[in-house]
Amino acid sequence: MTILIWFFCWGLLLMPTAHAGETLLIIYQQAKAFNPSLQSAKMDYLSREQARKQIKALQKPNVNLGVNYSYAWDVADDVNGDNQGYQLSAKQALFNRPDDLQLQQMDTQMTEAKVALALAEQELMLRLASRYFDVLSAQADLTFSHSAQQVAKRQLAQTEQQLAVGLIAITQVHESKAYLDQSTADEIQDQALVDNAYEALSEETGRDHQGLLVYPDLLDSPQAKWLQKPVQSVEKWTQKAMEHNLPLHLAQLALQNALQEIKRHRSKRLPTLDLLAQHAYSEADNNTLSSGYHHDNSLSLQLNWQLYSGGAVTAQITQAEQEHEKALFLLEKQQRLLKRQLRQAYLSIVSTTAQTQALQQALLSTETAYQAVKAEFDVGTRTTVDVLNAQRDFLNAQRNFRKAKYRFLLETLNLKQAAGLLTEDALAEVSASLFDS
């Protein structure tokens, strides 16, 4: 069996199919329940929901019940006895502009928390995808360094046999041994990188994934069905980003919240009006003329108008206006940042597409070159160094093509995230693309 045929047989054994429960999409769905960053965003949303209920409660009636009991005596006047009763009051705000505006502001903050939660989900998708592809890339390095080591072992055995019958010089045996030693060192280093990549993935998911996530790739005849450039222009993608990008939406909501803050502080200069209903009952049991039962009922309007607060309201308004200016600058900054990131992500995909197509062709060329050099070695016109160099080029071409696929798929997710279009469906498409050759 020639080295080439043996190499492909070994490669088939070395590339099992992916574990059914460890696809990229499944890992994301599992990580959602355990990822600290995402759970923190969820708790922030739920917390703001409760804060909104507290503000909403200010617009509803406030009912209070008070009960009293007392016993008094006067030795000099020979007066003693007890007093008891209760008071029931209800207060309803009829006009309170600061509370109304605070509720509107809380609605904006609720929307902020909801968008922040969606952004946390997108960021988790990207982090998981990045670390997931780091594992796959590290595994690709390990797979091919191991293949190189095995081929080097067989090459060394073959050169030793040829030396024994006097067909080659001892230098070729030394060259084969040196290549085997380097391949062994590479495999040890690549194994450490795989372990580190798994640890980084486990940090996000809270689970152990060791030994999983290896996908088959028909690298000897790549079709690259997954390799597709963005159909729309960068201008169209930028327009989508301006409409759907979540960080930009958050900056817009922050500006809206800042404007509402100004209105709320200004409204503190307005009066408030409340309706107050009261019912009181008292009972006195003593030896004076005040003994007996008493009922009191009242319905009143209460107007409160803060005329002067030492300049506090003016300072609050000024501070809110400055925060509004700050929000304007941050919005402008986010718009500029988005345009740069979107264009960078788009151009990166275009560049990676061209590079991957070149790597695809390089893979086919290095395979042809390796077969030719090996055939020439078998008839004695090539040296072991020539074979090892051609074999190294072939392995590198395989590894580079596979890693280019992972890089392209990750950049696809980056572009969709910048445009605000990164969803579980988009993640599912990328996850499925890993099974395509």
KEVEXLO-873613 format. One record per residue (C-alpha): x, y, z. Coordinates in steps of 0.05 Angstrom, whole numbers, plus 32768, in hexadecimal, padded with zeros to 4 digits. Layout:
+------+------+------+
!    x !    y !    z !
+------+------+------+
!    X !    Y !    Z !
...
+------+------+------+
END
This chain:
+------+------+------+
!    x !    y !    z !
+------+------+------+
! 8000 ! 8000 ! 8000 !
! 801C ! 8043 ! 7FED !
! 8022 ! 807C ! 801F !
! 7FEC ! 80A3 ! 7FFA !
! 7FB8 ! 806B ! 7FFE !
! 7FCA ! 805D ! 8046 !
! 7FC3 ! 80A7 ! 8056 !
! 7F7B ! 80AB ! 803D !
! 7F68 ! 806C ! 8062 !
! 7F85 ! 8088 ! 80A1 !
! 7F61 ! 80CA ! 8096 !
! 7F1D ! 80A6 ! 8091 !
! 7F29 ! 8084 ! 80D3 !
! 7F40 ! 80C5 ! 80F3 !
! 7F01 ! 80ED ! 80E0 !
! 7EC3 ! 80D2 ! 8103 !
! 7E80 ! 80F5 ! 80FA !
! 7E6A ! 812A ! 812B !
! 7E4A ! 8116 ! 816C !
! 7DFF ! 811D ! 8162 !
! 7DF4 ! 8144 ! 81A2 !
! 7E2E ! 8175 ! 8199 !
! 7E1F ! 819E ! 815B !
! 7E29 ! 81E8 ! 815F !
! 7DDF ! 81F6 ! 8163 !
! 7DD3 ! 81C2 ! 819A !
! 7E0D ! 81DD ! 81C3 !
! 7DF0 ! 8223 ! 81BE !
! 7DAB ! 820C ! 81D3 !
! 7DC9 ! 81E8 ! 820F !
! 7DF6 ! 8222 ! 8222 !
! 7DBC ! 8254 ! 8225 !
! 7DA5 ! 8237 ! 8267 !
! 7DEB ! 8239 ! 8287 !
! 7E12 ! 8273 ! 8269 !
! 7E1D ! 82A8 ! 829F !
! 7E1E ! 82E3 ! 826F !
! 7DDB ! 82D0 ! 8250 !
! 7DBB ! 82BF ! 8293 !
! 7DD2 ! 8302 ! 82AE !
! 7DB0 ! 8326 ! 8274 !
! 7D70 ! 82FE ! 8282 !
! 7D71 ! 8311 ! 82CB !
! 7D7B ! 835A ! 82B8 !
! 7D3D ! 8357 ! 828C !
! 7D14 ! 8336 ! 82C2 !
! 7D2D ! 8368 ! 82F6 !
! 7D18 ! 83A3 ! 82CB !
! 7CD4 ! 8383 ! 82C1 !
! 7CCA ! 8384 ! 830C !
! 7CE3 ! 83CC ! 8310 !
! 7CAF ! 83DF ! 82DC !
! 7C78 ! 83C0 ! 8307 !
! 7C8F ! 83EB ! 8341 !
! 7C89 ! 842A ! 8317 !
! 7C45 ! 8413 ! 82FD !
! 7C2E ! 840A ! 8345 !
! 7C35 ! 8455 ! 8350 !
! 7BFA ! 8460 ! 8321 !
! 7BCC ! 8431 ! 8348 !
! 7BA7 ! 8440 ! 8389 !
! 7BCF ! 843F ! 83C9 !
! 7BA5 ! 8422 ! 8402 !
! 7BBB ! 8425 ! 844B !
! 7B9C ! 840A ! 848B !
! 7BB0 ! 8421 ! 84D0 !
! 7B98 ! 8406 ! 8513 !
! 7BA4 ! 8426 ! 8557 !
! 7B97 ! 8416 ! 85A0 !
! 7BAA ! 843D ! 85DE !
! 7B9C ! 843D ! 8629 !
! 7BA2 ! 847C ! 8653 !
! 7B96 ! 848F ! 869B !
! 7B9C ! 84CD ! 86C6 !
! 7B9F ! 84C0 ! 8712 !
! 7B92 ! 8508 ! 8725 !
! 7B52 ! 850F ! 86FD !
! 7B3D ! 84C7 ! 8705 !
! 7B39 ! 84BE ! 86BA !
! 7B4B ! 847C ! 8698 !
! 7B37 ! 8453 ! 865D !
! 7B4C ! 843A ! 8618 !
! 7B47 ! 8453 ! 85D1 !
! 7B48 ! 842A ! 8592 !
! 7B39 ! 8432 ! 8548 !
! 7B51 ! 842C ! 8500 !
! 7B5E ! 8457 ! 84C4 !
! 7B54 ! 8442 ! 847C !
! 7B6E ! 846E ! 8443 !
! 7B74 ! 8468 ! 83F8 !
! 7B9E ! 8496 ! 83CC !
! 7B9A ! 8499 ! 8380 !
! 7BC8 ! 84C4 ! 8356 !
! 7BA0 ! 84EE ! 8325 !
! 7BDA ! 8514 ! 8306 !
! 7C23 ! 8503 ! 8310 !
! 7C4C ! 8512 ! 82D2 !
! 7C8F ! 84FB ! 82EE !
! 7C73 ! 84B6 ! 82FD !
! 7C52 ! 84B1 ! 82B8 !
! 7C93 ! 84C3 ! 8296 !
! 7CBA ! 8493 ! 82C2 !
! 7C8C ! 845B ! 82AC !
! 7C99 ! 846D ! 8262 !
! 7CE3 ! 846E ! 8271 !
! 7CDE ! 842A ! 8292 !
! 7CBD ! 840F ! 8252 !
! 7CF9 ! 8427 ! 822B !
! 7D28 ! 8406 ! 825D !
! 7D00 ! 83C6 ! 8257 !
! 7D0B ! 83C8 ! 820C !
! 7D55 ! 83D5 ! 8219 !
! 7D59 ! 8397 ! 8245 !
! 7D35 ! 836D ! 8211 !
! 7D65 ! 8384 ! 81DA !
! 7DA0 ! 8379 ! 8209 !
! 7D87 ! 8332 ! 8214 !
! 7D83 ! 8326 ! 81C9 !
! 7DC9 ! 8343 ! 81C2 !
! 7DE3 ! 8315 ! 81F9 !
! 7DC6 ! 82DA ! 81D2 !
! 7DE8 ! 82F0 ! 8192 !
! 7E2A ! 82FB ! 81B6 !
! 7E24 ! 82B6 ! 81D5 !
! 7E19 ! 8298 ! 818F !
! 7E58 ! 82BA ! 8176 !
! 7E83 ! 82A7 ! 81B2 !
! 7E6C ! 825F ! 81AF !
! 7E76 ! 825C ! 8164 !
! 7EBB ! 827A ! 816A !
! 7ED1 ! 824A ! 81A0 !
! 7EAE ! 8210 ! 817D !
! 7ED5 ! 821E ! 813D !
! 7F14 ! 8226 ! 8167 !
! 7F0A ! 81DF ! 817D !
! 7EFE ! 81C7 ! 8136 !
! 7F3C ! 81EC ! 811D !
! 7F67 ! 81D0 ! 8154 !
! 7F4C ! 818B ! 8145 !
! 7F5D ! 8195 ! 80FC !
! 7FA5 ! 81A5 ! 8110 !
! 7FA8 ! 8168 ! 813D !
! 7F89 ! 813B ! 8108 !
! 7FBC ! 814D ! 80D3 !
! 7FF8 ! 814F ! 8102 !
! 7FE5 ! 8109 ! 8118 !
! 7FDD ! 80F4 ! 80CF !
! 8021 ! 8112 ! 80BF !
! 8040 ! 80EC ! 80F9 !
! 8023 ! 80AA ! 80E1 !
! 803A ! 80B6 ! 809A !
! 807F ! 80C9 ! 80B4 !
! 8082 ! 8087 ! 80DB !
! 8073 ! 805F ! 809D !
! 80A3 ! 8089 ! 8074 !
! 80DA ! 807C ! 80A7 !
! 80CC ! 8032 ! 80A5 !
! 80D0 ! 8032 ! 805A !
! 8112 ! 8059 ! 8057 !
! 8130 ! 802A ! 808B !
! 811E ! 7FEF ! 805F !
! 813B ! 8011 ! 8022 !
! 817B ! 8021 ! 8049 !
! 8181 ! 7FD8 ! 805E !
! 8184 ! 7FC1 ! 8016 !
! 81B1 ! 7FFB ! 8001 !
! 8180 ! 8022 ! 7FD7 !
! 8188 ! 8065 ! 7FFB !
! 81BA ! 808A ! 8027 !
! 81B6 ! 808F ! 8073 !
! 81A7 ! 80DA ! 806D !
! 8160 ! 80CB ! 8054 !
! 8153 ! 80A1 ! 8091 !
! 816A ! 80DB ! 80BD !
! 813D ! 810A ! 8097 !
! 8101 ! 80DC ! 80A1 !
! 8111 ! 80D6 ! 80EB !
! 8116 ! 8122 ! 80F2 !
! 80D3 ! 812B ! 80D1 !
! 80B3 ! 80F7 ! 80FF !
! 80CF ! 811A ! 813C !
! 80B3 ! 815D ! 8125 !
! 806F ! 813E ! 8116 !
! 806D ! 8120 ! 815C !
! 807D ! 8163 ! 817B !
! 8047 ! 8184 ! 8150 !
! 8013 ! 8151 ! 8167 !
! 8023 ! 815D ! 81B0 !
! 801C ! 81A8 ! 81A7 !
! 7FDB ! 81A1 ! 817F !
! 7FBD ! 8173 ! 81B5 !
! 7FCA ! 81AA ! 81E8 !
! 7FA7 ! 81DD ! 81BB !
! 7F6B ! 81AF ! 81B4 !
! 7F66 ! 81A7 ! 8200 !
! 7F6A ! 81F3 ! 8209 !
! 7F34 ! 81FE ! 81D4 !
! 7F06 ! 81CD ! 81F6 !
! 7F11 ! 81F1 ! 8238 !
! 7EFF ! 8233 ! 8219 !
! 7EBF ! 8215 ! 81FD !
! 7EAD ! 81F6 ! 8240 !
! 7EB4 ! 823B ! 8260 !
! 7E79 ! 8253 ! 8238 !
! 7E4D ! 8215 ! 823E !
! 7E5E ! 81FC ! 8284 !
! 7E64 ! 81B6 ! 8268 !
! 7E9C ! 8186 ! 8252 !
! 7EA1 ! 817A ! 8207 !
! 7EE3 ! 8155 ! 8205 !
! 7EE8 ! 8123 ! 81CC !
! 7EAE ! 813D ! 81A3 !
! 7EA2 ! 816E ! 8169 !
! 7EC9 ! 814D ! 8130 !
! 7EA9 ! 8154 ! 80EC !
! 7EB6 ! 812E ! 80AC !
! 7ED3 ! 8155 ! 8071 !
! 7EDE ! 8136 ! 802D !
! 7F1E ! 815D ! 8024 !
! 7F38 ! 8133 ! 7FEA !
! 7EFF ! 814C ! 7FBE !
! 7EE3 ! 818C ! 7FDE !
! 7EA4 ! 81AA ! 7FC0 !
! 7E9D ! 81E4 ! 7FF1 !
! 7E52 ! 81E8 ! 7FEB !
! 7E52 ! 8215 ! 8029 !
! 7E7F ! 8249 ! 8008 !
! 7E52 ! 8282 ! 7FF2 !
! 7E60 ! 82CC ! 7FF0 !
! 7E2C ! 82FD ! 8009 !
! 7DF8 ! 8307 ! 7FD1 !
! 7DE8 ! 834F ! 7FE4 !
! 7E17 ! 838A ! 7FE1 !
! 7E3A ! 83A7 ! 801D !
! 7E0B ! 83E4 ! 8018 !
! 7DCE ! 83B6 ! 8020 !
! 7DEE ! 8394 ! 805B !
! 7DFD ! 83D8 ! 807A !
! 7DB5 ! 83ED ! 8071 !
! 7D9D ! 83AE ! 8094 !
! 7DCE ! 83BA ! 80CC !
! 7DB4 ! 8401 ! 80D7 !
! 7D6E ! 83E3 ! 80DF !
! 7D7D ! 83A4 ! 8108 !
! 7DC0 ! 83A9 ! 812A !
! 7DB4 ! 839F ! 8175 !
! 7DED ! 83CA ! 8192 !
! 7DD5 ! 8403 ! 8166 !
! 7D8E ! 83F8 ! 817E !
! 7DA6 ! 83FA ! 81C6 !
! 7DC9 ! 843D ! 81B8 !
! 7D88 ! 8458 ! 819B !
! 7D61 ! 8441 ! 81D8 !
! 7D95 ! 8461 ! 8206 !
! 7D8A ! 84A3 ! 81E1 !
! 7D3E ! 849B ! 81E8 !
! 7D46 ! 848C ! 8232 !
! 7D72 ! 84C9 ! 823C !
! 7D3D ! 84F6 ! 821B !
! 7D07 ! 84D9 ! 8248 !
! 7D33 ! 84E6 ! 8284 !
! 7D35 ! 8530 ! 8272 !
! 7CE9 ! 8533 ! 826C !
! 7CE0 ! 850F ! 82AE !
! 7D0C ! 8540 ! 82D5 !
! 7CEA ! 857B ! 82B5 !
! 7CA6 ! 8560 ! 82C8 !
! 7CBA ! 8565 ! 8312 !
! 7CAA ! 85AF ! 830D !
! 7C61 ! 859E ! 8302 !
! 7C2E ! 8593 ! 833A !
! 7C12 ! 854F ! 834D !
! 7BC9 ! 8541 ! 835D !
! 7BB0 ! 8507 ! 8388 !
! 7B6B ! 84F0 ! 839E !
! 7B68 ! 84DA ! 83E7 !
! 7B2F ! 84B4 ! 8408 !
! 7B30 ! 84A6 ! 8453 !
! 7B05 ! 8482 ! 8485 !
! 7B14 ! 8483 ! 84D0 !
! 7AF3 ! 8460 ! 850B !
! 7B03 ! 846C ! 8554 !
! 7AE7 ! 8451 ! 8595 !
! 7AF4 ! 846E ! 85DA !
! 7AE0 ! 844A ! 861B !
! 7AEE ! 8477 ! 8657 !
! 7AC8 ! 849F ! 868C !
! 7AC9 ! 84E1 ! 8665 !
! 7A9A ! 8502 ! 8636 !
! 7AC5 ! 84ED ! 85FB !
! 7AB1 ! 84A4 ! 8602 !
! 7A8D ! 8484 ! 85C7 !
! 7A95 ! 8474 ! 857E !
! 7AAB ! 84A2 ! 8546 !
! 7AAB ! 849A ! 84FA !
! 7ACE ! 84CA ! 84CB !
! 7ACD ! 84C7 ! 847E !
! 7AEF ! 84F7 ! 844E !
! 7AFE ! 84FF ! 8404 !
! 7B31 ! 8532 ! 83EF !
! 7B5F ! 854A ! 83B7 !
! 7BA8 ! 8557 ! 83C7 !
! 7BD1 ! 8585 ! 839C !
! 7C1C ! 8586 ! 83A6 !
! 7C4A ! 85B6 ! 8382 !
! 7C94 ! 85BA ! 8392 !
! 7CA6 ! 8602 ! 8386 !
! 7CEF ! 85FF ! 8399 !
! 7D1F ! 85C6 ! 83A8 !
! 7D60 ! 85EA ! 83B1 !
! 7D72 ! 85E4 ! 8367 !
! 7D72 ! 8598 ! 8367 !
! 7D40 ! 8592 ! 832E !
! 7D67 ! 85C3 ! 8303 !
! 7DA6 ! 859B ! 830F !
! 7D83 ! 855A ! 82FE !
! 7D69 ! 8578 ! 82BC !
! 7DAF ! 8590 ! 82AA !
! 7DCD ! 854D ! 82B9 !
! 7D98 ! 8529 ! 8290 !
! 7DA6 ! 8558 ! 8255 !
! 7DF0 ! 8549 ! 8259 !
! 7DE1 ! 84FE ! 825A !
! 7DB6 ! 8508 ! 821C !
! 7DF1 ! 8529 ! 81F9 !
! 7E1C ! 84EF ! 820E !
! 7DEA ! 84BD ! 81F1 !
! 7DEB ! 84E3 ! 81AF !
! 7E36 ! 84DD ! 81AA !
! 7E34 ! 8493 ! 81BC !
! 7DFF ! 8487 ! 8187 !
! 7E2B ! 84A9 ! 8153 !
! 7E66 ! 847F ! 816A !
! 7E3D ! 843F ! 8164 !
! 7E26 ! 8450 ! 811E !
! 7E6E ! 845B ! 8107 !
! 7E85 ! 841C ! 8129 !
! 7E4D ! 83F4 ! 810A !
! 7E5E ! 840C ! 80C4 !
! 7EA7 ! 83F8 ! 80CD !
! 7E97 ! 83B4 ! 80EB !
! 7E63 ! 83A4 ! 80B6 !
! 7E91 ! 83B6 ! 807D !
! 7ECB ! 8391 ! 809D !
! 7EA1 ! 8352 ! 80A7 !
! 7E88 ! 8356 ! 805F !
! 7ECD ! 835F ! 8040 !
! 7EE8 ! 8328 ! 806D !
! 7EB6 ! 82F7 ! 8050 !
! 7EC7 ! 830C ! 8009 !
! 7F11 ! 8304 ! 8017 !
! 7F08 ! 82C2 ! 803A !
! 7EDE ! 82A8 ! 8001 !
! 7F15 ! 82B6 ! 7FCF !
! 7F4A ! 829A ! 7FFE !
! 7F22 ! 825A ! 800A !
! 7F19 ! 8250 ! 7FBF !
! 7F64 ! 8256 ! 7FB7 !
! 7F6F ! 8225 ! 7FF0 !
! 7F3F ! 81F5 ! 7FCF !
! 7F67 ! 81F7 ! 7F8F !
! 7FA8 ! 81F2 ! 7FB7 !
! 7F8E ! 81B3 ! 7FD8 !
! 7F81 ! 8192 ! 7F95 !
! 7FC5 ! 81A8 ! 7F7A !
! 7FEC ! 8190 ! 7FB6 !
! 7FC9 ! 814D ! 7FB3 !
! 7FDE ! 8145 ! 7F6A !
! 8024 ! 815C ! 7F7A !
! 802A ! 812B ! 7FB5 !
! 8014 ! 80F0 ! 7F8A !
! 8047 ! 8103 ! 7F54 !
! 8081 ! 810B ! 7F85 !
! 806F ! 80C9 ! 7FA6 !
! 806E ! 80A6 ! 7F63 !
! 80B1 ! 80C3 ! 7F52 !
! 80CD ! 80AE ! 7F95 !
! 80B7 ! 8066 ! 7F89 !
! 80E0 ! 8064 ! 7F49 !
! 811C ! 8086 ! 7F6A !
! 811B ! 80CC ! 7F4A !
! 8105 ! 80F0 ! 7F8A !
! 8121 ! 80F0 ! 7FD0 !
! 80FF ! 80E7 ! 8013 !
! 8104 ! 8132 ! 8020 !
! 80DC ! 813E ! 7FE0 !
! 80A7 ! 810D ! 7FF7 !
! 80A3 ! 812B ! 803D !
! 809F ! 8172 ! 8023 !
! 8067 ! 8160 ! 7FF2 !
! 8043 ! 813A ! 8028 !
! 8049 ! 8175 ! 8058 !
! 802D ! 81A4 ! 8022 !
! 7FF2 ! 8175 ! 8017 !
! 7FE3 ! 8170 ! 8062 !
! 7FE8 ! 81BC ! 806A !
! 7FB9 ! 81C6 ! 802F !
! 7F86 ! 8198 ! 804E !
! 7F8B ! 81BA ! 8092 !
! 7F88 ! 8200 ! 8075 !
! 7F4B ! 81F0 ! 804B !
! 7F25 ! 81D4 ! 8086 !
! 7F37 ! 820E ! 80B4 !
! 7F24 ! 823F ! 807D !
! 7EDE ! 8221 ! 807E !
! 7ED8 ! 822D ! 80C9 !
! 7EF1 ! 8274 ! 80C0 !
! 7EC0 ! 8282 ! 8088 !
! 7E84 ! 8268 ! 80AF !
! 7E97 ! 8291 ! 80EC !
! 7E9E ! 82D0 ! 80C3 !
! 7E59 ! 82C2 ! 80A6 !
! 7E3E ! 82C4 ! 80ED !
! 7E65 ! 8304 ! 80FB !
! 7E45 ! 8326 ! 80BF !
! 7DFF ! 8311 ! 80D3 !
! 7E0B ! 8328 ! 811A !
! 7E22 ! 836D ! 8102 !
! 7DE3 ! 8372 ! 80D7 !
! 7DB7 ! 835D ! 8112 !
! 7DA2 ! 831D ! 80EE !
! 7DC4 ! 82E9 ! 8118 !
! 7D90 ! 82B7 ! 8131 !
! 7D8C ! 826E ! 8144 !
! 7D77 ! 825F ! 80FC !
! 7DB7 ! 827F ! 80E3 !
! 7DDF ! 8257 ! 8115 !
! 7DBA ! 8218 ! 80FF !
! 7DCF ! 8225 ! 80B7 !
! 7E18 ! 822B ! 80CA !
! 7E13 ! 81ED ! 80F6 !
! 7DF6 ! 81C6 ! 80BC !
! 7E2C ! 81E1 ! 808D !
! 7E61 ! 81BC ! 80B7 !
! 7E47 ! 817B ! 8099 !
! 7E4F ! 8194 ! 8052 !
! 7E8E ! 8185 ! 802C !
+------+------+------+
END
